[in-house]
Amino acid sequence: MTTTTERPAAERAPAPASAPVDREALRALVDGRFRAEREQARRDFPADLFGVTDHLSTREHRDLTRRRLRTLAELGGHELGYSSRWGGGDSPGGQVSQFEMLGFGDASLMIKSGVQWGLFGGAVQALGTERHHADLLPRLLRLELVGCFAMTETGHGSDVASIGTTAVYDAAAQEFVITTPDPSCRKDYVGGAAEDADVAVVFAQLLTGGEHRGVHAFVVPLRVDGEDAPGVRRGDDGRKMGLNGIDNGRLSFEGVRVPRTALLNRYADVAEDGTYSSPVASANSRFFTMLGALVKGRVSVSGGALSQTKTALEIALRYAQRRTQFQRPGGDGEVVLLDYLAHQRRLLVPLATTYALSFAQDDLLGEMDELLKVQLAGEEADPTRQRAFEAHAAGMKVASTWHATRTIQTCREACGGNGYLSESRLPQLKADTDVFTTFEGDNTVLLQLVAKSLLTSYAQQFSDLDTLGMARFATRDFVSTYAGRSPARSLVADVVEAGRVPEDLHDRAWQLRMLADRERHVVESLAKRMRKARSRPEGERFEAVDDLQDHLLLAGRVHVDRVVAEAFAAAIARCDDPAIAALLSDVCDLHLLALLEADKGWYLQHRRMTTLRAKAITSAVNALCRRLRPRTDDLLAGFGIPREWLASTLVG
């Protein structure tokens, strides 16, 4: 069915699988581009930032998180993502890497810091201009000014463009009047709104000169002289499933007046007389440019989810290395849990995927750092590159947070009753990360965003083809369709493979090609269906497009699978330590073959895989689990989590 492509030197002649690895070198490779900042965090963060907190009352947990945030402000590192002009470090990637390191501890502190220095401070920096930067940034970095980020509304979640809060410009007073027209338009789930925040960045529909100008951001004081500002109404979201160290709350505004300069005016401004101006001509482009400037939040959530996942895996795997269950037939003693193949599959496969996502996250972080440094310099990034990055960040956020939810649940189950106890720390990891799939964008919505980005790229490539290119495209498309549907093609493949051992399943080029071919097929077939749906009469168009949502989600998922796999392969290729490269090659094999195994239904249905190959892949996954079981300590060392940070009774 396929031909074997020559593998890179590091994979053609790997060091023996049992060769010892330099664990510090492995950790440095996994730490990635911002390894120095991660090492700094390991040295500086005190262990008391990482204790179990789910036994605390809501009041106790909020008070503790508030104290820990001030400790963090004193330690520094949070300022790295800001311009050096205002006391920052010109390193957005460095700032997010510190956020990720906090993910090894109590997630409430991680998210609390993200609200203050990521969402609130990030919005001021990205959407504001000199007047806002000079006034607000130095104070918010020192925690002299505590803020929050008020975008989501009770009745308007993912549909930001339709939020109902209004900001009407009063030219006579040179003020904006902020109003919540009805309960569905109150700002909700806002971290810091219930208690701590003195000021909010509020997203509202701007109206000036009788015209509707779309969603813009405003700096709105919530307190004046220690009391809630006139017209500001706060509410408390109360006890939540997790993250109870954060004072999530609701905000409503009853004719709250703020000066004209409260508008964060990087992308649009209102003159004293109410005249509206913007360097971005299209209202739609302006809206997405503004939201794109805030994409660092999704990158942060992706990385934080991976840190919590690594913590759960280390707890569960270290427990599995010492916990025994059932007598070994014909031998002495009971069997260690991790010696069972089923347990290896439960934990080592997600361990391999966590490695894959970690290398993909490092690529994302480097890309973000480059783009946001352009923003720090007061310039605008290339719009095509920016849009591609936004889709990349959305896809990674989806992949990392859903992986966290699945893996932490698996870790809890793998530790049995002990994993259900609070002292294991697994229940808190499970509760705290569950909402990661929702905030910074609902995962299902984000995956559709990724798919629509793919369709846009596909359409652009299609429109650029000349007549000859169209002919070649049609030929390729015909071959693809034939290979995917022809029973004859499948029969030939079955006959060929039945008489011989399947070609090398560990061939990296073949593994990656399987993912790339699947993505191409899914996107091409989606594009055809989408064109057909959009050609329907206007009254039928919505239902026709809505019928494609399952296909949209599949397209987004298979794209992310391919991107993550290629990031892992690239990390191995640039590794100059043969022993580490050999170990990681096995880990990559496990991730990719387990992925193919999980989706074998699609490959069998589309004649991309025979039943013989599917069975061989399952055998290969089992063999890789056996092969990597003795390397568990090495792989956990690559995470670089200080033992005292784990704060779990299950870790010996």
Residue pairs with C-beta under 8 A, 6 or more apart in sequence:
1 493
1 496
1 497
1 610
1 613
2 503
2 510
2 513
4 503
4 504
4 507
4 509
4 510
5 507
5 509
5 510
6 12
6 509
7 507
7 508
7 509
8 508
8 572
8 573
10 572
10 573
10 575
10 578
10 581
10 582
10 585
11 508
11 572
11 581
11 585
14 578
14 581
14 582
14 585
15 578
15 579
15 581
15 582
16 582
17 582
17 583
17 586
17 627
17 631
18 630
19 578
19 579
19 582
19 583
20 579
21 577
21 579
21 580
21 583
21 634
22 577
22 579
22 580
23 634
23 637
23 638
25 577
25 580
26 580
26 583
26 634
26 637
26 638
27 637
27 638
27 639
27 640
28 35
29 571
29 575
29 577
29 580
29 638
30 355
30 358
30 359
30 638
30 639
30 640
31 38
31 39
31 640
32 358
32 359
32 361
32 362
32 365
32 366
33 93
33 362
33 365
33 366
33 369
34 91
34 93
34 94
34 97
34 365
37 77
37 80
37 91
37 94
37 97
37 98
38 97
38 100
38 101
38 640
40 77
41 77
41 97
41 98
41 101
41 102
42 101
42 640
42 642
44 75
44 77
45 75
45 101
45 102
45 105
45 645
46 71
47 642
47 644
47 645
49 68
49 71
49 72
49 102
49 105
49 106
49 109
50 104
50 105
50 106
50 644
50 645
50 646
50 647
51 105
51 106
51 647
52 422
52 423
52 425
52 428
52 647
52 648
53 61
53 64
53 106
53 108
53 244
53 245
53 428
54 244
54 422
54 427
54 428
54 431
55 422
56 64
56 244
58 238
58 239
58 244
61 108
61 244
61 245
62 195
62 244
62 245
62 246
62 247
64 245
65 106
65 108
65 109
65 112
65 245
65 246
66 112
66 196
68 106
68 109
68 112
69 109
69 112
69 113
69 116
69 143
70 143
72 78
72 102
72 109
72 113
73 141
73 142
73 143
77 94
77 95
77 98
78 95
78 98
78 113
78 116
78 117
78 141
79 87
79 88
79 89
79 95
79 117
79 141
80 88
80 89
80 90
80 91
80 92
80 94
80 95
80 98
81 88
81 89
81 91
81 92
81 94
81 95
81 96
81 117
81 118
81 122
81 296
81 372
82 88
82 89
82 90
82 95
82 121
82 125
82 137
82 141
82 376
83 90
83 125
83 133
83 137
83 376
84 90
85 133
86 133
86 134
86 137
86 138
86 141
87 137
87 138
87 141
88 137
88 141
88 376
89 95
90 373
90 376
91 369
92 296
92 368
92 369
92 372
92 373
92 376
93 365
93 366
93 368
93 369
94 369
95 117
95 118
96 296
96 299
96 300
96 303
96 365
96 368
97 303
97 365
99 110
99 113
99 114
99 118
99 300
99 303
99 304
100 300
100 303
100 304
100 306
100 307
101 307
102 109
102 110
102 113
102 304
102 307
103 110
103 303
103 304
103 305
103 306
103 307
103 308
103 311
104 307
104 308
104 310
104 311
104 641
104 642
104 645
105 645
105 647
106 245
106 428
106 432
107 242
107 243
107 304
107 308
107 428
107 429
107 432
107 433
108 243
108 244
108 245
108 246
108 432
109 245
110 304
110 307
111 191
111 243
111 246
111 304
112 191
112 192
112 245
112 246
114 297
114 300
114 301
114 304
115 147
115 148
115 149
115 191
115 192
115 246
116 140
116 143
116 146
116 147
116 192
117 140
117 141
118 296
118 297
118 300
119 148
119 149
119 191
119 201
119 294
119 297
120 140
120 147
120 148
120 149
120 192
120 197
120 200
120 201
121 136
121 137
121 140
121 141
121 147
122 294
122 296
122 297
123 149
123 201
123 217
123 264
123 294
124 132
124 133
124 136
124 137
124 140
124 147
124 201
124 219
124 264
125 133
125 137
125 376
126 266
126 293
126 294
126 375
127 201
127 217
127 264
127 266
127 267
127 290
127 293
127 294
128 136
128 219
128 264
128 265
128 266
129 264
129 265
129 266
131 261
132 219
132 264
136 145
136 219
139 145
140 146
140 147
145 198
145 199
146 192
146 196
146 197
146 198
146 199
147 192
147 197
147 198
147 199
147 200
147 201
148 190
148 191
148 192
148 193
148 196
148 197
148 199
148 200
148 201
148 222
149 190
149 191
149 200
149 201
150 187
150 190
150 193
150 200
150 201
150 202
150 203
150 220
150 251
151 160
151 163
151 187
151 203
152 187
152 188
152 189
152 190
153 163
153 164
153 165
153 184
153 185
153 186
153 187
153 188
154 183
154 184
154 185
154 186
154 188
154 250
155 164
155 183
155 184
155 185
156 162
156 163
156 164
156 184
156 185
157 442
158 441
158 442
158 445
160 203
160 215
160 291
161 214
161 215
161 287
163 185
163 203
163 204
163 205
163 215
164 180
164 181
164 182
164 184
164 185
164 205
165 178
165 179
165 180
165 181
165 185
165 187
165 202
165 203
165 204
165 205
165 253
166 177
166 178
166 179
166 181
166 204
166 205
166 207
167 176
167 177
167 178
167 179
167 202
167 204
167 205
167 206
167 207
167 216
167 218
167 263
168 176
168 177
168 179
168 207
168 208
169 175
169 176
169 177
169 206
169 207
169 208
169 209
169 260
169 270
169 274
170 176
170 177
170 257
171 208
171 272
171 273
171 274
173 257
174 259
174 260
174 272
175 257
175 258
175 259
175 260
176 206
176 218
176 257
176 258
176 259
176 260
176 262
176 263
177 255
177 256
177 257
178 202
178 204
178 218
178 220
178 231
178 253
178 255
178 256
178 257
178 258
179 253
179 254
179 255
179 256
180 186
180 187
180 251
180 252
180 253
180 254
183 252
186 235
186 250
186 251
186 252
187 193
187 200
187 202
187 250
187 251
187 252
188 237
188 250
189 237
189 248
189 250
189 439
190 197
190 200
190 248
190 249
190 250
190 251
191 246
191 247
191 248
192 246
192 247
192 249
193 200
193 222
193 234
193 247
193 248
193 249
193 250
193 251
194 234
194 235
194 236
194 237
194 247
194 248
194 249
194 250
195 236
195 247
195 249
196 247
197 222
198 221
198 222
198 223
199 219
199 220
199 221
199 222
199 223
200 219
200 220
200 222
200 251
201 217
201 218
201 219
201 220
201 264
202 217
202 218
202 219
202 220
202 251
202 253
203 215
203 216
203 217
203 218
204 215
204 216
204 217
204 218
205 212
205 213
205 214
205 215
205 216
206 212
206 213
206 214
206 215
206 216
206 263
206 268
206 270
206 276
207 213
208 270
208 274
208 275
208 276
209 274
209 275
209 276
211 276
213 268
213 276
213 283
214 283
214 286
214 287
215 287
215 290
216 263
216 264
216 268
216 290
217 263
217 264
217 290
218 258
218 262
218 263
218 264
219 258
219 262
219 264
220 232
220 253
220 256
220 258
220 262
221 229
221 258
222 228
222 229
222 232
222 234
222 251
223 229
224 230
228 234
229 256
230 256
231 253
231 254
231 255
231 256
231 257
232 251
232 252
232 253
232 256
233 251
233 252
233 253
233 254
234 249
234 250
234 251
235 249
235 250
235 251
235 252
236 247
236 248
236 249
236 250
237 248
237 249
237 250
240 248
240 435
241 431
241 434
241 435
242 428
242 430
242 431
242 432
242 433
242 434
242 435
243 431
243 432
243 435
260 270
260 272
263 269
263 270
266 293
267 278
267 279
267 280
267 286
267 289
267 290
267 293
268 276
268 277
268 278
268 280
268 286
269 276
269 277
269 278
270 276
270 277
271 277
278 286
280 286
280 289
289 383
292 386
292 387
292 390
293 375
295 368
295 389
295 390
295 393
296 368
296 372
297 440
298 393
298 394
298 396
298 397
298 440
298 441
298 446
299 364
299 365
299 368
299 393
299 396
299 397
300 440
301 397
301 400
301 401
301 436
301 439
301 440
302 361
302 364
302 393
302 396
302 397
302 399
302 400
302 401
303 361
303 365
303 400
304 436
305 400
305 401
305 403
305 404
305 433
305 436
306 354
306 357
306 358
306 361
306 400
306 403
306 404
308 404
308 408
308 429
308 432
308 433
309 350
309 354
309 400
309 403
309 404
309 407
309 408
309 433
310 354
310 358
310 639
310 641
311 425
311 429
311 641
311 645
311 646
312 407
312 408
312 411
312 412
312 426
312 429
312 430
313 347
313 350
313 351
313 354
313 407
313 411
313 636
313 639
314 636
314 639
314 641
314 646
314 651
315 411
315 415
315 424
315 425
315 426
315 646
315 648
315 650
315 651
316 347
316 410
316 411
316 412
316 414
316 415
316 419
316 426
316 650
317 338
317 347
317 351
317 632
317 636
318 636
318 650
318 651
318 652
319 337
319 414
319 415
319 418
319 419
319 650
319 651
320 336
320 337
320 338
320 343
320 347
320 414
320 415
321 336
321 337
321 338
321 632
322 336
322 652
323 336
323 337
323 415
324 333
324 334
324 335
324 336
324 337
325 334
325 335
325 337
325 340
326 334
326 335
327 333
327 334
327 335
328 334
328 335
337 343
337 414
338 344
338 347
338 629
338 632
339 629
341 622
341 625
341 626
343 414
344 625
344 626
344 628
344 629
345 621
345 622
345 625
346 410
346 413
346 414
347 410
347 411
347 414
348 590
348 625
348 628
348 629
348 632
349 590
349 591
349 594
349 621
349 625
350 403
350 406
350 407
350 410
351 587
351 632
351 635
352 587
352 588
352 590
352 591
352 594
352 628
353 403
353 407
353 591
353 594
353 595
354 403
354 407
355 568
355 584
355 587
355 588
355 591
355 635
355 638
356 564
356 565
356 567
356 568
356 588
356 591
357 396
357 399
357 400
357 403
357 564
359 567
359 568
359 570
359 571
360 396
360 399
360 563
360 564
360 567
360 568
361 396
361 400
362 567
362 571
363 567
363 570
364 392
364 393
364 396
367 389
367 392
368 389
368 393
371 381
371 385
371 386
371 389
374 380
374 381
375 381
387 453
388 453
390 453
391 449
391 450
391 453
391 454
392 563
394 441
394 446
394 447
394 449
394 450
395 446
395 447
395 450
395 556
395 559
395 560
395 563
396 560
396 564
397 440
397 441
397 443
397 446
398 443
398 446
398 447
398 450
398 556
398 557
398 560
399 560
399 564
401 433
401 436
401 437
401 443
402 437
402 443
404 433
404 436
405 433
405 434
405 436
405 437
408 426
408 429
408 430
408 433
409 430
411 419
411 426
411 429
412 419
412 420
412 426
412 427
412 430
413 419
415 424
415 426
415 650
418 424
418 649
418 650
419 426
419 427
419 650
420 426
420 427
421 427
421 649
422 428
423 648
423 649
424 648
424 649
424 650
425 646
425 647
425 648
425 650
426 648
426 650
437 443
441 449
444 553
446 556
447 552
447 553
447 556
447 557
448 549
448 552
448 553
448 556
449 556
450 555
450 556
450 559
450 560
451 526
451 552
451 553
451 555
451 556
451 559
452 552
454 523
454 555
454 556
454 559
455 523
455 526
455 527
455 530
455 555
458 523
458 524
458 527
459 527
462 473
462 527
465 473
477 524
480 520
480 521
480 524
482 489
483 489
483 607
483 608
484 521
484 606
484 607
484 608
485 606
485 607
486 607
489 607
490 607
490 610
493 607
493 610
494 610
494 611
494 612
497 610
497 612
497 613
498 612
502 612
502 613
502 616
503 510
504 510
505 511
505 589
505 593
505 613
505 616
505 617
505 620
506 585
506 589
506 620
508 569
508 585
508 588
511 565
511 589
511 592
511 593
511 596
512 562
512 565
512 566
512 569
512 592
514 596
514 603
514 608
514 609
515 558
515 561
515 562
515 565
515 592
515 595
516 562
517 608
518 558
518 562
518 599
518 602
518 603
518 606
518 608
519 555
519 558
519 559
519 561
519 562
521 606
522 551
522 554
522 555
522 558
523 555
523 559
525 551
526 548
526 551
526 552
526 555
529 548
529 551
530 545
530 548
532 544
533 541
533 544
533 545
533 547
533 548
534 541
534 544
534 545
536 544
561 595
565 588
565 591
565 592
565 595
568 584
568 588
568 591
568 592
569 588
571 584
572 581
572 584
572 585
572 588
575 581
575 584
583 631
583 634
583 635
586 624
586 627
586 628
586 631
587 628
587 635
589 620
589 624
590 621
590 624
590 625
590 628
593 617
593 620
593 621
593 624
594 621
596 603
596 609
596 617
597 614
597 617
597 618
597 621
600 609
600 614
600 617
602 608
603 609
603 614
604 610
604 611
604 614
628 635
643 651
